[in-house]
């Protein structure tokens, strides 16, 4: 039978392991959120670029510069 000191040590180790697991999960979630934000920004940037190119083409067509 384990004495109180061994039980306390076991429970402290158990709590440490659980805390590390939670921290790891939080880091994974933060990493996933950052990746999602990056992808969203890239998509937004691409859309802005396409709209700017379309606007430039419209101006060229309107001013006859595309002929």
C-alpha positions in Angstrom: 0.0 0.0 0.0 1.3 3.4 -1.0 1.8 6.0 1.7 0.5 9.5 1.5 3.7 10.9 0.1 3.6 8.4 -2.8 -0.1 9.2 -3.5 0.6 12.9 -3.5 3.5 12.5 -5.8 1.4 10.3 -8.2 -1.5 12.9 -8.2 0.9 15.7 -8.8 2.4 13.9 -11.8 -1.1 13.2 -13.0 -2.1 16.8 -12.7 1.1 17.9 -14.5 0.3 15.5 -17.4 -3.2 16.8 -17.7 -2.0 20.4 -17.7 0.5 19.6 -20.4 -2.1 17.9 -22.5 -4.5 21.0 -22.1 -1.6 23.3 -23.0 -0.8 21.2 -26.1 -4.4 21.3 -27.2 -4.6 25.0 -26.7 -1.4 25.5 -28.8 -2.9 23.3 -31.5 -6.1 25.3 -31.6 -4.1 28.6 -31.7 -2.0 27.2 -34.6 -5.1 26.1 -36.5 -6.7 29.5 -35.9 -3.6 31.3 -37.2 -3.5 29.0 -40.3 -7.2 29.7 -41.0 -6.6 33.4 -40.7 -3.6 33.3 -43.0 -5.6 31.4 -45.6 -8.5 33.8 -45.3 -6.2 36.8 -45.8 -4.6 35.1 -48.8 -8.1 34.6 -50.3 -9.1 38.2 -49.6 -5.8 39.4 -51.1 -6.4 37.4 -54.2 -10.0 38.8 -54.5 -8.7 42.4 -54.1 -6.0 41.7 -56.8 -8.6 40.3 -59.2 -10.9 43.3 -58.6 -8.1 45.8 -59.2 -7.1 44.0 -62.4 -10.7 44.1 -63.5 -11.0 47.8 -62.7 -7.8 48.5 -64.6 -9.1 46.6 -67.7 -12.4 48.6 -67.4 -10.5 51.9 -67.4 -8.3 50.8 -70.3 -11.4 49.8 -72.3 -13.2 53.0 -71.4 -10.2 55.2 -72.5 -9.4 53.1 -75.6 -6.0 52.0 -74.3 -6.8 48.4 -74.9 -6.9 48.8 -78.7 
